[in-house]
Amino acid sequence: MGGLAAKIRAGDVKVGVIGLGYVGLPLARAFVERGVPVLGFDVDAAKIDRLHQGRSYIGHIGSDVIRSMLERGFEATADFDRLGEPDAVLICVPTPLTDSRDPDLAYVVQSARAIAKALRPGQLVVLESTTYPGTTRDVVLPILEESGLRPGVDFLLAFSPEREDPGNPDFSAPTIPKVVGGIDAASREAAEALYSRIVVRVVPVSTAEVAEACKILENTYRAVNIALVNELKVLFDRMGIDVWEVIEAAKSKPFGYQAFYPGPGLGGHCIPIDPFYLTWVARKHGMATRFIELAGEINTSMPAYVVGRVADALNDLSKPVRGSKITILGMAYKKDVDDPRESPGFELMELLLHKGAEVDYNDPHIPTLPPMRKYPNLRMSSRELTPEYLASRDCLLIATDHSAYDWPTIVAHAGLIVDTRNALKGVESGRAKIVRA
């Protein structure tokens, strides 16, 4: 199997990508733009149709990019029987949590089974989906072995964690170093050769387990630090101290400190989920990860804290939450993206609706709310922020501080604004009462 690495270095390689979402599609783009033909797989027929038409469904990847990809060797299909065609198959599917916060590897298992049916000698399989250490070797490998082919002899298997940051103008797939770890040396060598074609630097590690643990560490680090500033936000609010000003002051230290910012809760496909993969596997090894679990408790409590601040703000105006007209500004999980995955906006909306509020939303990047696994009944469309509409609302709740928002105009016509993102820093309050949360 050492010949596969040489074949990849020579440029004689075709790549398959399973899952054409926020991770898989940018990855496919990176390969195509370096002259590597890509066959993309997805179970969503609507996505495949849009790609065939040269139309994008991801905000930071324009339709012109899709058309260019099609011209340069990209093809999308829902026919998983074609998985035998590529030389390397990359799995980029979701790894959510169950309701009990256990890992849900259903999409990974389904992908591995589809690959096993078509697996042929000489192929490399790489799992990119974030998961707990041991998944590649203990879950994916046995499924691939059901093909009758032998790992390290007939096929290769590696793990390389995705590090995509949707909407980040400074970093994209080719400019982010790529960690790779294989189930054996030959698998690592082939994966390193493959990714060396598209990324600025490949970071090989000794095993797939190290690569899996690397991604968990990265996102647990962020989750814990965000929990810290979220807890300090609540404390400093009671003390009458502006947490945002404190963070800006702390940032002036040129060493030993990295700024993290509070918010209404965690969002995205990684940070709210990945640490719980680690706590789950820790329990299997008879250990409790108390530090991580405490951070999770703090972060998941933030939407309820914010709704409490909304209730207090309305109460100060002699208004109950029940019957109040509240608009959430921003349903994407972070600024300037169209990605609503795990967005705290959904939890905020559900909590307010449960308290009897009349809730709308506005998001310039999300014209209609997509069906969400945990919130299947929250179906509505973004409302236009006309002066008349703004004036008619009892409260505006800033959940995501998109750059597209005209904050001075919003403040000029609103009566009450609860700001969870420090979006209104430096904006004259006008007639609006502004409450930090």
Protein Blocks (a to p, Z undefined) as FASTA:
>chain_A
ZZmmmmmmnopacdddehjafklmmmmmmmmmnopacddddfblklmmmmmnopafbfkl
cfklmmmmmmnopacdfbfklmmmpmbdcddddddddfkopacfklmmmmmmmmmmmgce
hiacddfbdcdehjlmmmmmmmmmmnopaehklpccdddddfbdehiakbcfklpccddd
dfbfklmmmmmmmmmmmmmbdcddfbfklmmmmmmmmmmmmmmmmmmmmmmmmmmmmnop
afklmmmmmmmpgghiacddddfbdedjklmmmmmmmmmmmmmnopacfklmmmmmmmmm
mmmmmmmmmmmmmmmnopafehpacddehjbfbehiabfghiaklmmmmmmmmnopacdd
ddfklmbacddfklmmlgcddddddfklmmmpmbdcdfbdcfklcfklmmmmmmbdcdfk
lmmgoiafkjaccddZZ
